[in-house]
């Protein structure tokens, strides 16, 4: 799980699935390579149950 473009880039480089949490600070970041894009941490439970 990440909330920064730099953290997402590291996960992608390591070939790790990554969920990105959108927030006010990162609203203009490019998260197109994220495996999952969520609006709140409460959505993470559903992603983990799929794994």
MODELLER restraints for C-alpha pairs under 7 A, 6 or more apart:
rsr = mdl.restraints
at = mdl.atoms
rsr.add(forms.Gaussian(group=physical.xy_distance, feature=features.Distance(at['CA:1:A'], at['CA:18:A']), mean=5.38, stdev=0.5))
rsr.add(forms.Gaussian(group=physical.xy_distance, feature=features.Distance(at['CA:1:A'], at['CA:19:A']), mean=4.62, stdev=0.5))
rsr.add(forms.Gaussian(group=physical.xy_distance, feature=features.Distance(at['CA:1:A'], at['CA:20:A']), mean=5.72, stdev=0.5))
rsr.add(forms.Gaussian(group=physical.xy_distance, feature=features.Distance(at['CA:2:A'], at['CA:8:A']), mean=6.18, stdev=0.5))
rsr.add(forms.Gaussian(group=physical.xy_distance, feature=features.Distance(at['CA:2:A'], at['CA:18:A']), mean=6.87, stdev=0.5))
rsr.add(forms.Gaussian(group=physical.xy_distance, feature=features.Distance(at['CA:2:A'], at['CA:19:A']), mean=6.22, stdev=0.5))
rsr.add(forms.Gaussian(group=physical.xy_distance, feature=features.Distance(at['CA:2:A'], at['CA:20:A']), mean=4.87, stdev=0.5))
rsr.add(forms.Gaussian(group=physical.xy_distance, feature=features.Distance(at['CA:2:A'], at['CA:21:A']), mean=6.32, stdev=0.5))
rsr.add(forms.Gaussian(group=physical.xy_distance, feature=features.Distance(at['CA:3:A'], at['CA:20:A']), mean=5.42, stdev=0.5))
rsr.add(forms.Gaussian(group=physical.xy_distance, feature=features.Distance(at['CA:3:A'], at['CA:21:A']), mean=5.16, stdev=0.5))
rsr.add(forms.Gaussian(group=physical.xy_distance, feature=features.Distance(at['CA:3:A'], at['CA:22:A']), mean=6.53, stdev=0.5))
rsr.add(forms.Gaussian(group=physical.xy_distance, feature=features.Distance(at['CA:4:A'], at['CA:26:A']), mean=6.68, stdev=0.5))
rsr.add(forms.Gaussian(group=physical.xy_distance, feature=features.Distance(at['CA:5:A'], at['CA:29:A']), mean=6.33, stdev=0.5))
rsr.add(forms.Gaussian(group=physical.xy_distance, feature=features.Distance(at['CA:5:A'], at['CA:30:A']), mean=6.79, stdev=0.5))
rsr.add(forms.Gaussian(group=physical.xy_distance, feature=features.Distance(at['CA:5:A'], at['CA:31:A']), mean=6.68, stdev=0.5))
rsr.add(forms.Gaussian(group=physical.xy_distance, feature=features.Distance(at['CA:8:A'], at['CA:18:A']), mean=6.79, stdev=0.5))
rsr.add(forms.Gaussian(group=physical.xy_distance, feature=features.Distance(at['CA:8:A'], at['CA:34:A']), mean=6.80, stdev=0.5))
rsr.add(forms.Gaussian(group=physical.xy_distance, feature=features.Distance(at['CA:11:A'], at['CA:17:A']), mean=6.94, stdev=0.5))
rsr.add(forms.Gaussian(group=physical.xy_distance, feature=features.Distance(at['CA:11:A'], at['CA:18:A']), mean=6.42, stdev=0.5))
rsr.add(forms.Gaussian(group=physical.xy_distance, feature=features.Distance(at['CA:17:A'], at['CA:35:A']), mean=5.50, stdev=0.5))
rsr.add(forms.Gaussian(group=physical.xy_distance, feature=features.Distance(at['CA:18:A'], at['CA:34:A']), mean=5.60, stdev=0.5))
rsr.add(forms.Gaussian(group=physical.xy_distance, feature=features.Distance(at['CA:18:A'], at['CA:35:A']), mean=5.27, stdev=0.5))
rsr.add(forms.Gaussian(group=physical.xy_distance, feature=features.Distance(at['CA:18:A'], at['CA:36:A']), mean=6.39, stdev=0.5))
rsr.add(forms.Gaussian(group=physical.xy_distance, feature=features.Distance(at['CA:19:A'], at['CA:34:A']), mean=6.11, stdev=0.5))
rsr.add(forms.Gaussian(group=physical.xy_distance, feature=features.Distance(at['CA:19:A'], at['CA:35:A']), mean=5.87, stdev=0.5))
rsr.add(forms.Gaussian(group=physical.xy_distance, feature=features.Distance(at['CA:19:A'], at['CA:36:A']), mean=4.42, stdev=0.5))
rsr.add(forms.Gaussian(group=physical.xy_distance, feature=features.Distance(at['CA:19:A'], at['CA:37:A']), mean=5.67, stdev=0.5))
rsr.add(forms.Gaussian(group=physical.xy_distance, feature=features.Distance(at['CA:19:A'], at['CA:38:A']), mean=6.94, stdev=0.5))
rsr.add(forms.Gaussian(group=physical.xy_distance, feature=features.Distance(at['CA:20:A'], at['CA:34:A']), mean=6.35, stdev=0.5))
rsr.add(forms.Gaussian(group=physical.xy_distance, feature=features.Distance(at['CA:20:A'], at['CA:36:A']), mean=6.18, stdev=0.5))
rsr.add(forms.Gaussian(group=physical.xy_distance, feature=features.Distance(at['CA:20:A'], at['CA:37:A']), mean=4.92, stdev=0.5))
rsr.add(forms.Gaussian(group=physical.xy_distance, feature=features.Distance(at['CA:20:A'], at['CA:38:A']), mean=6.07, stdev=0.5))
rsr.add(forms.Gaussian(group=physical.xy_distance, feature=features.Distance(at['CA:21:A'], at['CA:37:A']), mean=6.20, stdev=0.5))
rsr.add(forms.Gaussian(group=physical.xy_distance, feature=features.Distance(at['CA:21:A'], at['CA:38:A']), mean=5.05, stdev=0.5))
rsr.add(forms.Gaussian(group=physical.xy_distance, feature=features.Distance(at['CA:21:A'], at['CA:39:A']), mean=5.57, stdev=0.5))
rsr.add(forms.Gaussian(group=physical.xy_distance, feature=features.Distance(at['CA:21:A'], at['CA:40:A']), mean=6.24, stdev=0.5))
rsr.add(forms.Gaussian(group=physical.xy_distance, feature=features.Distance(at['CA:22:A'], at['CA:38:A']), mean=6.35, stdev=0.5))
rsr.add(forms.Gaussian(group=physical.xy_distance, feature=features.Distance(at['CA:22:A'], at['CA:39:A']), mean=5.30, stdev=0.5))
